Amino acid sequence: MPKYSAPKILTAIAVGAILSLGTLPGAAVAAGQPASVQSATSVPAASMLAPASASSFSVAAARGIDRNPNHLDVFVNKSYPLKPTKYAPKTKTVSGTGISLRPEAANAYNKMVKAAKKSGIRVKLISGYRSYNRQAQLFNQYTRLYGKKYAERISAKPGTSEHQTGLAADVGNYNGACALQSCFESTPVGKWMKKNAHKYGFILRYPKGQESVTGYAYEPWHFRYVGTSLAKSYKNSGAKTFEHYHGVASTKKSSPKSVKGTAKTTANLNMRSGAGTSNRVLLTIPRGKNVKLTGSKKSGWYQVTYSSKTGWVSGTYLSNVSMPKSDTKKKDTKKKETKKSSPKTSGSSKKTTANLNMRSGAGTGNRVILTIPKGKTVKTTGKAKSGWLRVTYKSKTGWASGTYLR
């Protein structure tokens, strides 16, 4: 998807405002296609007092949950806010960053960074301590942008953020690759952190596939300092999350299967007055929302209804698409349109209609190889997949969204 477009202003707000756990996961919405989302800092949404799911966690559960914010193993989430809620720790600025952490976390972070550097990995600190008031500003900002319900999913309310303890750190690559995005896991820094962070007392706080337990979307960049002893114990226990480790994990029932005539957005998505990025934006649908399909489809775009508005959205950013029932004639028409929307050109040339990311695979979850400027000509290889085309530009070959190629 285009990496630099007008809506990137929101991305700048998200990243600049703070990253993760209180950071913004849904950020910009590019011309027709959404910008990557950086997540936040929410937490489980229920009082979770169920017994641990595995006997290996019983010791931790029996030990009780430490609520003292001055302790390294303090447990914090929506169900377990800080006491006092406006707790402010003593912090230390991490050298060369201007970002603060608790002294213990800062010292451990410096050791970790030095060790990573010896392995040829440069870890960049993006966010650290955030005060109660700063977290309140961020949460209110996201509420204005996305509504309270979505804001609570991507950002912690003040008094419930791990960043307020001074023990949470958001990290990234110095070249900015996949900053606060799920694709960070596949970058050199992301891989190194996942494998080695626990050796220096840091644990991955919001793992993949555990949003129903932690209350937050996957954040491969968010690490929490708990000390080397606890980090080792946590890793050896095999616990899926810190909630599991403490015996307070509670999962929500999986969402029901999609019904006919519905789809779910996979990113913040513009609804437009017509099928194509040149049409007027009616509203922006937040990531993870269900929309109703009217049954009309054109060149990879779907007509949908959301929040009492009806318009068109790019099918590239819809999942669980289930078209409403229609007669045979309509189905045949849809098949013809689908074929047309997936060109089978061979060695043809196309022009970009916006700044467009070339990725290593067909889909926004893949690594960005480079960004092709708007108006540039690219060569297509003839391969197409789910609305994406394999293209060549500046001796590089990768995949680009066909929505932004003319």
N, C-alpha and C positions, 0 to 999 in steps of 0.2 A: 504494500500500500504506500501511497505517497508519504514520504517522511517529512517533508517540509511544505506545509500548506498553511493557509490562513488560520485554520483551527489549531495549528501548532501552538498558538498563544496559550491555549489551555494547558498544553503539555508543559510549557515553560512554567506556568503557574504551579502545576502539580509538582514538578521536579524542584523548582526554586523554593516553593513553599515548604517542602519537606518531603522526604521520601520514605514511604512505607510506614507501617505501623503508626499510622497517624499520617501516613503519606497518602497521596492520592492515587487510587487505582483507576481510573478511567480517565483519560485526560482529554486529549484533543480529538477533534473529529475532522478529518481531512475532507477535502472536496468530495463528498460522496462516500468516502470511506473513513472509518473511525481511526483515531490515533491509538497507540498502545496505551494500556492502562497500567498505572503503577498502583499497587495496593496499599493497604493501610494498616489499620491498627484496631480492629474491632475485637470481638471475642464471642464466646459461646453465648447463645441467647437464652439459656434456661438455667435453672438452678441445678447443677449437675452433681448429685450426690450418689450416683449409682456405684456399686462396687467395681473394683478393677476387673478388667476383662481377662486378665491372665494372672496366674499365681505369682509369676516373677515380679509383679508390681506390688504385691501385698506388703512387703516391707516398707516401701515408700509410702503406701497409703496408710499403714498403721502408724508411721512416724508423725503423721499429721501435716497439715499445710502451713508453711511459714508465712505469716502475714506481715511480719516486721519489715518495712521498706528499707531498713538499714542493713538487712542481711542479704547476702549474695543470692540465696535461694528463695527470695520472696516470690510468691506466686501471685500473678496479676492477670486478670481478664475481666470481662464485663460482669461476670458473676462474683468476682473477687476483686473489688476496687481497692485502691491504695487507702491506707489509714495512717495518717490523715489524708484526705483526698487531695489536698494542696501541698503534699510532701515535696520538699526541694532538697536534693542531696548535695553534698560537697562534690564539686567536679574539677576536672583537670583538662586543660586544652591539649588535644593530641597534636604533637609537634607536626608542623607543616600543613595543618588542615583548618584551624580556626574553629574546629568542632570539639565539643566537650563530652567527656564520659566520666564515670566514677573513677577515681585514681586506680583502683584495682583493675578495672576493665581497660582503662587507657594503657596501663603498663603491659597487660596481657596482649592487647591489640598490637602494640609496638613490637613485641617479641614475635607475634604471629606474622606480621608484615615482613620483618627481617628474614624469617625462615622461608617465607614464600619467595622473597626476592632471590634467595640463594638458589631456588629452583627455577628461576627465570620468570616468576609470576609477580606482577605488580598489582597489589590490592589498593583500591582507592576508597577512603571513607567518605560516604555521601551524607549520612545523617547520624546524629547521636542523641544527646540529651535534649529534651524539649520540656519546657515548663508547663504547668497547669494552664496558664493563660494562653501560651502559644498553641497548645493542643486545642483549647476552646476556639481560638481563631480559625484553626484549620477545619475543625468539625463543623463550625457554622458556615464556613466557605463552601464545603462540600454539600451541606444541606441546601444552600441557595442554588448550587449548580445542578444537583441531582435529585433533590428531595430527601426528606429525613430517612425514609426506609432504606434507600440505597446508600446514603451517607453512613448509616450505622453498620453497613456491611463492609465498607472500605476504610472507615476511619474510626478510631477509638474516641469515645466521649472523654472529656478531661477527667482525670482521676482514675482512668482504667487503662492507660497506655503504658506499655513497657518502656517506652522512650523516656517517660517521666522519672523512671527509677535511675536513669543514667547508665543502665546496664545493657541497653539494646543498641546495636550498630547496623546500619544499612551500608552495604558495600557494593562496589562496582568495578568496572574496568576503566583504566585511564583514558582509553580512546572513546569512552561513552557507549560502547556496544551494549545493546539490550539493557540499558539503565532502567532499573525498576520494572523489568518485564520478565515474564516467565522464561523467555529464551535465554536469560542470564545463566540458567543452569548448564547450558551447553558451551559457554565461553570458558577460556582458560581459568579465569579467576573463579567462576562459578563451580567448576569441577574441582579445583584445588580446595576451595573452602568446604565443599561438601565432604571431601575425603579427610581433611586435616584439622578443621576448626576445633573439634572436640579436644585435640591434644593441647590446646591453649585455653581451654575452659569455655568455649563458645558452642552453643547448640543451635541447629536450624529450628526456629520456633514455629513456623507455619508450613509444614510439609505438604507435598502434593497429595491430593485426594482426601484431605482431612478437614475441609472447610466446614463440614457438618459438625465437627468436634471443636475446632478452634474458633470458628466463627469468621475466619478470614480466608480469602482466596490464597492460593499457593504463592508464597513469597520466598523464592530461592536466595534472595539478597539479604534477608532479615535474620540476624544472628543475635542471640541473647547470651550474655556472659553469666555463668553460674559457678565458675571456679573449676579447676581441673578435676578435682575429686568427684564432684557431682556430675560433671560432663561425662566422665568415664563411666560412672555408674549408670547414667541415663542411656548411654550408647550400648553398654553390655546388657541392659535389661531387655532390649528389643522393643521398648515402648514406641508406639507410632507417634505419639505427641507427648508434650509435657503434661497435658491433662490425663492421658492414659497412665503416665508414670506416677502421678499423684492419686490415681484412683477416682478421678472425678470426670471421666469422659462420658459424654452422653451424645449419641448420634441421633440425628433427625431421620425420619423415614425418607427414603429416596423419593424424588418427585415422580408423580405418575407419568405413564407413557403419554406421549403427545397424542392428541386426538386429531381427527381430520380437520384441516383448515387452520392449523396453527404452526408456529415456528418460534425459535428463541434466538435473540440477538447474542452474538459472540463478542461484541464490542460496542462502544457508544456509536450509534448509527443514525445518520441523517435520513429523515423521511422527506422526500422531495415531491414537488407537484407533478412531475413526470418521470419517465424511465430514462435516467441519464444525469450526469453531474452538472449539466448546464442548466438544469431546472431549479426553481426556487426551493429553498429549505423551509419546510413547514414547521418542523420541530426536531429535536434530537432524542432518540430513544436510548435510554441507558443500557449498558451491557447486562445480559442475563434476564432481560424482560421477555415475556411472552407476547406475541402479536398474532392477530387474526389475519388469515389469508383470504382474500376475496375470490381467488381462483384465477385472477388475471396475471399473466407473466409475459415479459417482453425483453429479449436480449439479455437474459441473466438478471433482470430486475423483477421484483414481485410487488404487486399492489397489496398493501396491508392496512389494517385499522388498528390504531393505538391511541388511547386517551381521547376518544371521541373524534379523532382525526383520521382521514383516509388519504394515503399517498403511496409513493413508490420508494423501495429500498433496494440496495444491492444484495443479491442473493449470496455473494461471497461471504457476507457476515451474518448468515442465518444458519442455525443448526436445527436438527429435529424437524425439518420441513415436511409437512404432511398436507398436501393439497386437498381442498374440499372435493367431495364427490361431484361428478358432472357426467353429462351424457357422453356417449362414445365419440360423437363428432368433436366435442370440445377437447377430449383427450387426444384425439388425433392431431388437432391444431397445436396443442401444447407440445407434442412430440416433435412436430415440424419446427416450432420456435426454438426448442431446446437444441436441435441439430444446428440451426442457424447460429445460435449463440456460442457454439463451440467450433470455431473455424479450424479447418484442417489444411491450413496453408503450408506450403513447403518452400522455404527459402524466400518468403515474401518479406516486405519491409512494412513497418508500422511506426507511427509517431506517438510519443507520449503526450497525454493531455494534462499532466500534472507531474510534479516531482515524484518519481516512482521508485520504490525500493526493489532491487533485484535480489531475490532470496535463493537459498540453497535448495529449496523444495517448494512444492505448490501449497502455499498456506502461510498465514502470518506467524505461525509458531516456529518457522524456520529462520536460520541465521541470515542477516542482511549482508550481502556481498558488497554492494555499492548502491548509491542512489543516482538514478538517471534523471537529469534535469528535464523540466517541462519543454516540449517542443523538439526533443531529440529523436532521431530516427534509429530504430533498432531492427535487427534481422530476426525473424522467427524461424525456429528449426522445424516447425510442423507438428510438434508435440503439444497437446493441450490436456489439461486435467482440472475438472471442477471449476472452470472459468479462468484458470491460470494458463499462461503460455510460456513455453521455454524459449528464451530469447538470447541473443548475443549482442553485447555492446562493449566497446573498448577492449576487445580480446577476452572479455569475461562472458561466461555462459551461465545462466541461471533461470529462475522463474519469476514472472511478473504478472500482476493481476490484469486480465484482459479488459477489465472495466475501464482502465486508464490507457488503453492503446487504441489508436484509430487507424 
